[in-house]
Amino acid sequence: MPHVLTPGIADRFAAITLGHVTREYPYKTGLVLAGPEDARVPSALHPIFHGSFDWHSCVHGYWLLANLLGRFPDGPHAGATRALFDRQLVPDKVAGECATFRAPAARGFERPYGWAWLLKLADALARLPEPRWAGALAPLADLIADRFRAFLPLAAYPVRVGTHFNTAFALNLAADYAEGRADAGLSALLQDTALSWYGGDRDCPAWGEPGGDDFLSSALIEAACMRRLLPPEDFAPWFDHFLPDLAAGRPATLFAPARVTDRSDGKIAHLDGLNLSRAWCFRSLAEAVPPNDPRAAAMRAAAEAHLAVSLPHLFADYMGEHWLASFALLALEA
């Protein structure tokens, strides 16, 4: 049976996430300190997103909660989520987050991974019936959207690694925000950038996958990005040429779930995220081919195999617990 998101699973995800989005320590900062005045505790630097071990994980923890609140508005943890949002997603705290981003040394802070998750959170909040949270976050979302507009024309080359710097993942998530805002200019910039970076790619070997600390498949997330940004009639021939042997289970390295040897090691624990994000990509790409296409069955089977390996271990250690549920939710909803 396919793995699906049930109310029970959603409740478990919400409970765990509510427990870490306000947990300030341990915390890994990604900021450049320009002087001693910048050496402040996480909650002073980030009035909202100071939990979950690091800024971006806290942001996508909030996204998970917003997503589940939309799906299960009367769920057991809906009240606690609303209370958290009422307490945290307020103008003065958003202003504090903006101030941190506007510091001269923060030009590249959380680029592009955290930027993309912030926009995806903004999109999820905008879909909720309570407008106050999206309205409060809007100045930060506008700031991040402007960062994308300034950065993408300067980025002559994509970044194809399997970690936070991957550019295809960022374009994919940012597209939801642009579409939700009906921002044709940003949507066109994302699509034009994707075509410039990836439009000519053919016969992807996926030979470097998986890397020892990957949580993204550079091959599959590129394909998922192009699926998200291209019209179906343009995506189909591109996909045929990019991964031409999927029906035969090749490249074989994409179909074998990663083995996680130590879930208390933050880098090795990334590999559970790789399994989950591969499942997300396989499921979304399977929807982009005809139902009787042999690639669809191969990709759905691969998604289930990857989920089976890592879903039971989301909360094995805080190194995975503070972020893996978000990637599990992406996969289960794909």
C-alpha positions in Angstrom: 0.0 0.0 0.0 1.3 3.5 -0.8 2.3 5.6 2.1 -0.2 8.4 2.8 -0.7 11.3 5.1 -3.3 10.3 7.8 -4.7 12.5 10.6 -2.7 10.4 13.0 0.6 11.1 11.2 -0.2 14.7 10.8 -0.9 15.0 14.6 2.5 13.3 15.3 4.3 15.7 12.9 2.6 18.7 14.5 3.3 17.7 18.0 7.0 17.1 17.4 7.4 20.4 15.4 5.6 22.5 18.0 8.2 21.1 20.4 11.3 22.3 18.5 10.3 25.5 16.7 10.7 27.4 20.0 13.6 25.3 21.3 16.5 27.8 21.2 19.4 25.5 21.9 21.3 23.8 20.5 21.5 26.3 17.6 23.8 26.7 14.6 24.0 30.3 13.3 24.8 31.0 9.7 25.5 34.7 10.1 28.7 36.5 9.5 29.6 38.6 12.6 30.7 42.0 11.5 31.6 43.1 15.0 31.0 42.3 18.7 27.6 43.8 18.6 26.5 41.0 16.3 27.3 38.3 18.9 23.8 37.9 20.3 21.7 35.0 21.4 19.5 33.4 18.7 16.2 34.9 19.9 17.7 38.4 19.7 19.0 37.8 16.1 15.9 36.0 15.0 12.8 37.0 17.0 10.6 34.4 15.2 12.9 31.7 13.7 15.3 31.0 16.6 14.3 27.3 17.2 14.8 24.0 15.4 18.7 24.1 15.5 19.0 26.7 12.6 17.0 29.4 10.9 15.9 27.5 7.8 14.8 24.5 9.7 12.7 26.7 11.9 11.1 28.3 8.9 10.1 25.1 7.3 8.9 23.9 10.7 6.5 26.8 10.6 5.6 25.8 7.0 4.7 22.3 8.2 2.5 23.7 10.9 0.8 26.1 8.5 0.3 23.3 6.0 -1.2 20.9 8.5 -3.4 23.7 9.9 -4.9 24.1 6.5 -5.3 20.4 6.0 -6.7 19.6 9.5 -8.1 22.9 10.9 -9.8 21.0 13.8 -6.9 18.7 14.5 -5.6 18.1 18.1 -2.8 20.6 17.7 -4.6 23.2 15.6 -5.2 25.4 18.7 -1.6 25.3 19.8 -0.5 26.2 16.2 -2.8 29.2 16.1 -1.5 30.3 19.5 2.1 30.0 18.3 1.3 32.0 15.2 -0.5 34.7 17.1 2.4 35.0 19.5 5.2 34.9 16.9 3.9 36.1 13.6 3.4 39.7 14.6 4.8 42.9 13.0 7.4 43.8 15.6 9.0 40.4 15.5 8.9 40.3 11.7 10.6 43.7 11.7 13.4 42.2 13.8 13.8 39.4 11.3 14.0 42.0 8.5 16.6 43.9 10.4 18.9 40.9 10.6 18.6 40.3 6.9 19.4 44.0 6.1 22.7 43.9 7.9 25.5 44.6 5.4 27.2 41.2 6.1 23.9 39.3 5.6 23.6 39.7 1.9 24.0 36.0 1.3 22.4 34.8 4.5 20.3 31.7 3.9 20.7 32.0 0.1 19.0 30.2 -1.6 17.6 27.4 0.7 16.2 29.5 3.5 15.0 32.1 1.1 12.9 29.5 -0.7 11.5 28.1 2.4 10.5 31.5 3.7 8.5 32.2 0.5 6.9 28.7 0.7 5.9 29.5 4.3 4.4 32.9 3.1 2.4 31.0 0.4 1.1 28.5 3.0 0.0 31.2 5.3 -1.7 33.1 2.5 -3.9 30.0 1.9 -5.2 30.0 5.5 -8.6 31.7 6.3 -6.9 33.8 9.0 -5.2 36.7 7.0 -3.3 38.3 9.9 -0.3 35.9 9.9 0.4 36.2 6.2 -0.1 40.0 6.5 2.4 40.2 9.3 5.0 38.1 7.5 4.6 40.1 4.2 7.5 42.5 4.8 10.0 39.7 5.2 8.5 37.8 2.2 8.8 40.9 0.1 12.4 41.4 1.2 13.3 37.8 0.3 11.4 38.0 -3.1 13.5 41.1 -3.9 16.6 39.2 -3.0 15.7 36.5 -5.6 15.0 39.3 -8.2 18.4 40.8 -7.5 20.4 37.5 -7.3 19.1 35.4 -10.1 20.2 37.7 -13.0 23.7 37.6 -11.5 23.9 33.9 -11.1 25.5 32.7 -14.3 25.7 29.1 -13.2 23.5 26.7 -11.2 24.6 25.0 -8.1 24.0 21.2 -8.4 25.1 19.9 -5.0 22.7 17.8 -2.8 22.7 20.2 0.1 21.3 23.7 1.0 23.0 25.5 -1.9 21.1 23.6 -4.6 19.5 26.1 -6.9 16.9 23.9 -8.5 15.3 23.2 -5.1 15.1 26.9 -4.4 13.4 27.7 -7.8 10.9 24.9 -7.2 9.8 26.3 -3.9 9.8 29.9 -4.9 7.5 29.1 -7.8 4.7 28.4 -5.3 4.9 31.9 -3.9 5.2 33.6 -7.3 2.1 31.7 -8.5 0.1 32.3 -5.4 0.8 36.0 -5.5 0.1 36.0 -9.3 3.5 37.7 -9.7 4.0 37.2 -13.4 7.4 38.9 -13.3 8.9 36.7 -10.6 7.4 33.6 -12.3 9.0 34.5 -15.6 12.3 35.2 -13.9 12.2 31.7 -12.2 11.3 30.0 -15.5 13.9 31.9 -17.6 16.6 31.1 -15.0 15.7 27.4 -15.0 15.8 27.2 -18.8 19.2 29.1 -18.8 20.7 26.7 -16.2 19.1 23.4 -17.1 17.4 23.6 -20.5 20.2 22.0 -22.4 20.9 19.1 -20.0 20.8 15.6 -21.5 21.6 12.1 -20.4 22.1 12.8 -16.7 24.4 10.1 -15.3 23.7 10.8 -11.6 27.2 9.3 -11.0 27.9 11.4 -7.9 24.8 10.3 -6.0 24.5 9.9 -3.1 27.1 12.1 -1.5 27.9 11.5 2.1 25.8 14.4 3.4 23.2 14.9 0.6 19.6 15.4 1.4 18.7 16.3 -2.2 19.2 14.3 -5.4 20.7 16.8 -7.8 19.3 14.9 -10.7 15.8 14.4 -9.4 15.4 17.9 -7.9 16.4 19.4 -11.3 13.8 17.3 -13.0 11.2 18.3 -10.4 12.1 21.9 -10.8 11.7 21.8 -14.6 8.4 19.9 -14.2 7.2 22.7 -11.9 8.3 25.6 -14.1 7.8 24.4 -17.7 4.5 23.9 -19.5 3.7 20.2 -19.8 4.3 20.2 -23.6 7.8 21.6 -23.0 8.7 19.5 -20.0 7.8 16.1 -21.6 10.6 16.2 -24.3 13.1 17.7 -21.9 12.4 14.9 -19.4 12.7 12.3 -22.1 16.2 13.4 -22.9 17.4 14.2 -19.4 16.7 10.8 -17.8 16.1 8.5 -20.9 16.4 5.2 -19.1 14.1 5.6 -16.1 11.7 2.8 -17.2 14.7 0.4 -16.9 15.6 1.6 -13.5 18.6 3.6 -14.6 20.6 5.4 -13.4 20.6 2.6 -10.8 22.0 4.9 -8.1 18.8 6.9 -8.1 16.7 3.8 -7.3 18.6 2.5 -4.4 17.7 4.1 -1.0 20.6 5.6 0.9 21.9 3.7 3.9 22.0 5.8 7.1 24.7 4.5 9.6 24.5 7.1 12.4 21.4 9.2 13.0 23.0 11.2 15.8 25.5 12.6 13.3 23.9 15.6 11.6 25.6 15.2 8.3 24.9 11.4 8.0 21.3 12.0 9.1 21.0 14.1 5.9 20.7 10.8 4.1 17.2 10.2 5.6 16.3 13.5 4.0 17.7 12.3 0.7 15.4 9.3 0.8 12.4 11.5 1.6 13.2 14.1 -1.0 13.8 11.5 -3.6 10.3 10.0 -2.8 8.8 13.5 -3.2 10.5 14.0 -6.6 9.7 10.5 -7.8 6.0 10.9 -6.9 5.7 14.3 -8.5 7.5 13.2 -11.6 5.3 10.1 -11.9 2.3 12.5 -12.2 3.9 14.2 -15.1 4.0 11.1 -17.4 1.0 9.2 -18.9 -0.5 6.7 -16.4 0.4 3.7 -18.6 4.0 5.0 -19.1 6.3 2.3 -17.6 8.3 5.1 -16.0 5.3 5.9 -13.8 5.2 2.5 -12.1 9.0 2.5 -11.8 9.1 5.9 -10.1 6.2 5.1 -7.8 7.8 1.9 -6.7 11.1 3.7 -6.0 9.2 6.4 -4.0 7.7 3.7 -1.7 11.0 2.0 -1.2 12.7 5.2 -0.2 9.8 6.1 2.2 9.9 2.7 3.8 13.6 3.1 4.7 13.4 6.5 6.4 9.8 7.2 7.5 10.3 5.1 10.7 13.3 7.1 11.8 12.1 10.7 11.6 12.4 11.2 15.4 15.4 9.0 16.1 17.6 11.8 17.2 17.4 15.6 17.4 19.8 15.9 14.4 17.0 14.6 12.2 14.0 15.4 14.4 14.4 19.1 13.9 13.7 19.0 10.2 12.9 15.6 8.6 9.1 15.8 9.1 9.0 18.7 6.7 10.5 16.6 3.9 8.3 13.6 4.9 5.3 15.9 4.4 6.5 17.0 1.0 6.7 13.4 0.0 3.4 12.3 1.5 1.5 15.1 -0.2 3.2 14.8 -3.6 
